[in-house]
């Protein structure tokens, strides 16, 4: 892949950070539940009951471990997921940069309509400025995904999907097609460069 891709667990933008936070929360809760039940299992297997000691209440353990604990975990995960989905669904604010990306077999056409610039498999973003991507396809269904900046979005031949992303720091990463689109699907990648607004303006000027 072009660029130094670090993955979705090393977020470089607010939407990717929301996704990563949800993932880490789920991992933490899952680990805590696993450790809790592993400890209880070990206690049940190796602890000897004292003479005359009453057995534990089965009903209490069933209600606690089978009802109360799962409900608490699910409520927390559900709340975090809803919060992340709301962040991902936010519209671009006024002044966002509009970039049109068209998927082809097997390359990305990237257009900056305000500047009249078009590139192939190369995408430049100004750091700190929201970008509204208009995604479509010229042939089959493709997918657009920059893991460090946010979630994936399908690129459809009969419509335009809108994806809002933002880079909070400079860097260079790789974006890839996230939907199988034919024999050369694995090579359908685009170089993503996040740079200062001044460097971005200079790059745009150099492409004219």
KEKE-3310 file (N, C-alpha, C; in steps of 0.2 Angstrom, whole numbers, plus 5000, padded with zeros to 4 digits):
npx = (5004:5002:5010:5012:5004:4995:4984:4967:4967:4975:4971:4969:4960:4945:4933:4938:4944:4933:4928:4939:4939:4927:4930:4941:4934:4925:4934:4940:4929:4926:4937:4938:4926:4929:4941:4934:4925:4934:4941:4931:4928:4940:4940:4928:4933:4944:4943:4940:4926:4921:4918:4901:4898:4886:4880:4883:4870:4861:4852:4855:4868:4864:4855:4864:4876:4870:4860:4860:4874:4876:4867:4871:4883:4879:4871:4881:4889:4880:4876:4889:4891:4880:4883:4895:4890:4882:4892:4899:4889:4888:4885:4895:4903:4900:4911:4919:4930:4927:4928:4928:4927:4930:4927:4936:4939:4955:4957:4957:4949:4952:4945:4946:4934:4933:4945:4948:4956:4962:4967:4975:4974:4980:4979:4976:4975:4970:4977:4966:4955:4938:4933:4922:4918:4913:4907:4907:4905:4912:4909:4908:4903:4913:4924:4928:4940:4949:4958:4964:4957:4943:4928:4923:4915:4903:4905:4895:4888:4877:4874:4878:4887:4890:4904:4911:4927:4941:4958:4968:4982:4998:5003:5005:4996:4989:4975:4962:4952:4938:4929:4926:4931:4935:4948:4960:4958:4965:4976:4970:4973:4975:4986:4987:4989:4991:4993:4999:4989:4995:5004:4996:4989:4999:5002:4990:4991:5002:4997:4990)
npy = (4994:5011:5025:5027:5017:5016:5011:5008:5009:5018:5033:5048:5058:5065:5057:5044:5043:5042:5029:5021:5023:5017:5004:5001:5002:4991:4980:4982:4979:4966:4960:4962:4955:4942:4939:4940:4929:4919:4919:4916:4903:4897:4898:4890:4878:4874:4878:4872:4868:4873:4862:4860:4872:4882:4879:4890:4902:4897:4904:4917:4918:4915:4926:4937:4934:4930:4939:4952:4957:4955:4964:4976:4977:4977:4989:4999:4997:4999:5012:5019:5015:5021:5035:5035:5033:5044:5054:5050:5052:5066:5081:5090:5105:5123:5129:5118:5108:5102:5087:5076:5060:5047:5030:5018:5003:5000:5010:5026:5041:5058:5073:5090:5101:5115:5120:5116:5105:5088:5072:5056:5042:5049:5059:5074:5083:5097:5100:5100:5105:5101:5089:5086:5072:5067:5053:5041:5029:5023:5011:4997:4992:5000:5003:5016:5019:5026:5021:5028:5040:5038:5029:5016:5019:5015:5016:5019:5015:5021:5032:5045:5045:5053:5057:5062:5068:5072:5077:5078:5080:5081:5069:5054:5042:5026:5024:5012:5002:4995:4986:4971:4971:4965:4957:4965:4971:4971:4979:4992:5006:5022:5036:5045:5061:5072:5088:5105:5119:5129:5122:5113:5122:5127:5115:5113:5124:5120:5110:5115)
npz = (5000:4996:5005:5023:5031:5046:5052:5058:5072:5076:5076:5066:5065:5070:5067:5065:5077:5086:5081:5085:5099:5103:5099:5108:5120:5119:5118:5131:5140:5136:5139:5153:5157:5153:5162:5174:5174:5172:5184:5193:5189:5191:5205:5208:5204:5212:5225:5241:5249:5265:5280:5283:5277:5268:5252:5238:5232:5218:5211:5213:5207:5194:5190:5193:5185:5173:5169:5175:5173:5159:5154:5159:5152:5138:5138:5140:5129:5119:5121:5118:5105:5099:5101:5094:5081:5079:5078:5066:5057:5056:5047:5035:5040:5036:5024:5022:5013:4996:4989:4975:4972:4961:4957:4948:4938:4938:4948:4957:4953:4957:4960:4962:4962:4965:4962:4950:4947:4944:4949:4949:4959:4969:4983:4992:5007:5017:5033:5048:5042:5038:5026:5013:5005:4989:4983:4970:4957:4941:4935:4942:4959:4971:4985:4997:5008:5021:5034:5045:5046:5046:5044:5031:5015:5003:4985:4972:4956:4952:4959:4972:4986:5002:5012:5026:5032:5042:5044:5058:5060:5051:5039:5030:5021:5016:5006:5002:4990:4997:4993:4985:4968:4956:4946:4949:4961:4973:4970:4970:4975:4984:4987:5001:5007:5020:5024:5029:5028:5020:5013:5006:4998:4990:4983:4976:4967:4960:4952:4943)
capx = (5000:5006:5010:5014:4997:4996:4978:4961:4967:4980:4967:4972:4955:4939:4929:4942:4945:4927:4928:4944:4937:4922:4933:4944:4929:4923:4940:4941:4924:4926:4943:4936:4921:4933:4945:4930:4923:4940:4943:4926:4929:4945:4938:4924:4936:4950:4942:4936:4920:4922:4913:4895:4896:4880:4882:4880:4863:4861:4848:4859:4873:4861:4853:4869:4880:4867:4856:4862:4880:4876:4863:4875:4888:4876:4869:4886:4891:4875:4877:4895:4889:4875:4887:4900:4886:4880:4898:4900:4884:4887:4886:4901:4901:4901:4918:4922:4933:4923:4933:4925:4931:4926:4931:4936:4943:4955:4960:4953:4950:4951:4944:4945:4930:4934:4951:4948:4961:4960:4973:4974:4978:4984:4974:4979:4970:4973:4976:4962:4949:4934:4933:4916:4919:4907:4909:4903:4909:4911:4908:4905:4903:4919:4923:4933:4942:4956:4957:4967:4953:4936:4925:4922:4909:4903:4905:4890:4888:4870:4872:4883:4887:4894:4908:4915:4933:4946:4965:4970:4989:5001:5005:5004:4993:4986:4967:4961:4946:4936:4924:4929:4928:4938:4954:4965:4955:4970:4980:4967:4974:4977:4990:4983:4994:4988:4998:4997:4985:4999:5007:4990:4987:5005:5001:4985:4994:5007:4994:4986)
capy = (5000:5018:5028:5023:5016:5014:5007:5012:5010:5024:5038:5054:5062:5065:5052:5038:5042:5039:5022:5018:5023:5012:4997:4999:5001:4984:4976:4982:4976:4959:4957:4962:4949:4935:4938:4939:4922:4914:4919:4912:4896:4894:4897:4885:4871:4873:4880:4867:4870:4871:4858:4864:4878:4881:4880:4897:4902:4896:4909:4923:4918:4915:4932:4941:4933:4929:4944:4959:4959:4956:4970:4982:4978:4979:4996:5003:4996:5002:5020:5021:5014:5027:5041:5035:5034:5051:5058:5048:5055:5073:5084:5094:5112:5127:5130:5112:5107:5097:5083:5071:5054:5042:5023:5015:4997:4999:5016:5032:5048:5062:5079:5096:5105:5122:5122:5113:5100:5081:5068:5049:5038:5054:5063:5079:5086:5102:5098:5104:5107:5096:5088:5082:5068:5065:5046:5038:5024:5024:5005:4992:4995:5000:5006:5021:5018:5028:5019:5033:5045:5036:5022:5015:5021:5012:5020:5016:5018:5024:5038:5048:5045:5058:5055:5068:5066:5077:5075:5083:5081:5080:5062:5051:5035:5023:5022:5007:5000:4991:4981:4967:4974:4962:4954:4969:4974:4972:4985:4998:5010:5029:5039:5051:5066:5077:5093:5111:5123:5132:5117:5111:5128:5126:5109:5114:5128:5116:5105:5119)
capz = (5000:4996:5011:5029:5034:5053:5054:5061:5079:5077:5073:5065:5064:5075:5066:5066:5085:5088:5080:5089:5106:5104:5099:5114:5125:5118:5120:5138:5143:5135:5143:5160:5158:5153:5168:5180:5174:5173:5191:5196:5187:5195:5212:5209:5203:5216:5232:5244:5253:5272:5282:5286:5273:5264:5245:5235:5229:5211:5208:5213:5202:5187:5189:5192:5179:5167:5167:5176:5170:5152:5153:5160:5146:5132:5138:5139:5122:5115:5121:5115:5098:5096:5101:5088:5074:5078:5076:5060:5053:5056:5041:5035:5042:5031:5023:5021:5006:4993:4984:4971:4970:4956:4957:4941:4938:4945:4951:4960:4950:4962:4958:4966:4958:4966:4959:4943:4947:4944:4950:4949:4964:4974:4987:4996:5012:5022:5040:5052:5038:5036:5019:5011:4999:4985:4981:4965:4953:4934:4933:4947:4966:4974:4992:4999:5015:5024:5041:5050:5046:5047:5041:5024:5012:4996:4979:4968:4949:4951:4964:4975:4993:5005:5017:5029:5035:5043:5046:5063:5060:5045:5038:5023:5023:5010:5006:4998:4989:5002:4990:4979:4962:4950:4947:4951:4967:4978:4969:4969:4981:4983:4992:5005:5010:5024:5025:5031:5023:5015:5008:5002:4993:4985:4979:4971:4962:4956:4948:4937)
cpx = (5004:5005:5012:5008:4998:4989:4973:4962:4973:4976:4970:4967:4949:4935:4932:4943:4939:4926:4933:4942:4932:4925:4937:4940:4927:4928:4940:4935:4924:4932:4941:4931:4925:4937:4940:4927:4928:4942:4937:4926:4934:4944:4933:4927:4941:4948:4938:4932:4922:4916:4907:4894:4891:4883:4879:4874:4864:4857:4851:4864:4870:4859:4859:4874:4877:4862:4858:4869:4880:4872:4867:4880:4885:4873:4875:4889:4886:4875:4883:4894:4885:4879:4892:4896:4884:4886:4900:4895:4883:4889:4893:4899:4903:4909:4922:4924:4929:4928:4928:4929:4927:4930:4930:4940:4949:4960:4955:4955:4948:4951:4943:4941:4931:4940:4952:4954:4959:4967:4970:4978:4982:4979:4977:4974:4974:4972:4971:4956:4945:4934:4926:4918:4913:4909:4905:4908:4907:4909:4904:4906:4910:4918:4929:4934:4949:4955:4959:4962:4946:4934:4925:4915:4909:4902:4901:4889:4882:4869:4879:4882:4892:4897:4912:4921:4937:4952:4967:4978:4992:5003:5003:5002:4991:4978:4967:4953:4944:4930:4927:4926:4932:4945:4960:4963:4961:4975:4977:4968:4976:4981:4987:4989:4990:4994:4995:4993:4989:5002:5002:4989:4993:5004:4996:4987:4998:5004:4990:4990)
cpy = (5006:5021:5024:5022:5013:5010:5011:5013:5015:5030:5044:5059:5061:5059:5045:5037:5040:5032:5018:5017:5018:5005:4996:4998:4993:4979:4976:4978:4968:4956:4956:4956:4943:4934:4936:4931:4917:4913:4915:4905:4893:4893:4891:4878:4869:4874:4875:4870:4868:4866:4862:4870:4877:4883:4887:4896:4902:4902:4916:4924:4918:4922:4937:4940:4932:4934:4951:4961:4960:4962:4976:4983:4980:4986:5000:5003:5000:5010:5022:5020:5020:5033:5041:5036:5041:5056:5056:5051:5062:5076:5089:5102:5117:5129:5124:5111:5101:5093:5077:5066:5049:5035:5020:5008:4999:5005:5021:5038:5053:5069:5085:5101:5113:5125:5120:5108:5093:5077:5060:5046:5043:5059:5067:5082:5091:5100:5103:5106:5101:5095:5084:5079:5066:5059:5043:5033:5025:5017:5000:4996:4994:5003:5010:5020:5021:5027:5024:5039:5044:5030:5022:5018:5018:5017:5016:5019:5022:5030:5040:5048:5050:5056:5061:5066:5072:5074:5080:5084:5079:5072:5060:5044:5032:5022:5016:5005:4994:4986:4977:4969:4971:4960:4959:4973:4976:4978:4992:5002:5018:5032:5045:5055:5071:5082:5100:5115:5126:5127:5114:5116:5128:5120:5110:5118:5125:5111:5108:5120)
cpz = (5000:5003:5017:5033:5041:5056:5058:5069:5081:5073:5072:5063:5069:5074:5067:5074:5088:5087:5084:5097:5107:5104:5105:5120:5125:5120:5128:5142:5142:5139:5151:5162:5158:5159:5174:5180:5174:5180:5195:5195:5191:5203:5213:5208:5209:5223:5235:5249:5261:5275:5285:5282:5269:5257:5243:5232:5222:5208:5208:5208:5195:5186:5188:5186:5172:5164:5168:5173:5163:5150:5153:5154:5140:5132:5137:5132:5117:5115:5118:5107:5095:5096:5095:5081:5073:5076:5069:5055:5053:5049:5041:5037:5036:5030:5022:5013:5003:4988:4981:4969:4966:4956:4950:4942:4934:4948:4953:4956:4956:4959:4963:4962:4959:4963:4952:4942:4948:4945:4949:4955:4969:4977:4992:5000:5016:5029:5044:5048:5036:5029:5018:5004:4996:4981:4976:4961:4946:4931:4938:4954:4969:4982:4994:5006:5017:5032:5046:5051:5047:5044:5034:5021:5005:4991:4974:4961:4948:4956:4967:4983:4996:5011:5020:5033:5037:5046:5052:5063:5053:5044:5031:5024:5016:5011:5001:4996:4994:5000:4985:4973:4955:4952:4950:4957:4972:4977:4968:4975:4979:4989:4995:5008:5014:5026:5027:5026:5018:5010:5003:4996:4987:4980:4974:4966:4957:4951:4942:4931)
residu = (UNK:UNK:UNK:UNK:UNK:UNK:UNK:UNK:UNK:UNK:UNK:UNK:UNK:UNK:UNK:UNK:UNK:UNK:UNK:UNK:UNK:UNK:UNK:UNK:UNK:UNK:UNK:UNK:UNK:UNK:UNK:UNK:UNK:UNK:UNK:UNK:UNK:UNK:UNK:UNK:UNK:UNK:UNK:UNK:UNK:UNK:UNK:UNK:UNK:UNK:UNK:UNK:UNK:UNK:UNK:UNK:UNK:UNK:UNK:UNK:UNK:UNK:UNK:UNK:UNK:UNK:UNK:UNK:UNK:UNK:UNK:UNK:UNK:UNK:UNK:UNK:UNK:UNK:UNK:UNK:UNK:UNK:UNK:UNK:UNK:UNK:UNK:UNK:UNK:UNK:UNK:UNK:UNK:UNK:UNK:UNK:UNK:UNK:UNK:UNK:UNK:UNK:UNK:UNK:UNK:UNK:UNK:UNK:UNK:UNK:UNK:UNK:UNK:UNK:UNK:UNK:UNK:UNK:UNK:UNK:UNK:UNK:UNK:UNK:UNK:UNK:UNK:UNK:UNK:UNK:UNK:UNK:UNK:UNK:UNK:UNK:UNK:UNK:UNK:UNK:UNK:UNK:UNK:UNK:UNK:UNK:UNK:UNK:UNK:UNK:UNK:UNK:UNK:UNK:UNK:UNK:UNK:UNK:UNK:UNK:UNK:UNK:UNK:UNK:UNK:UNK:UNK:UNK:UNK:UNK:UNK:UNK:UNK:UNK:UNK:UNK:UNK:UNK:UNK:UNK:UNK:UNK:UNK:UNK:UNK:UNK:UNK:UNK:UNK:UNK:UNK:UNK:UNK:UNK:UNK:UNK:UNK:UNK:UNK:UNK:UNK:UNK:UNK:UNK:UNK:UNK:UNK:UNK)
# end
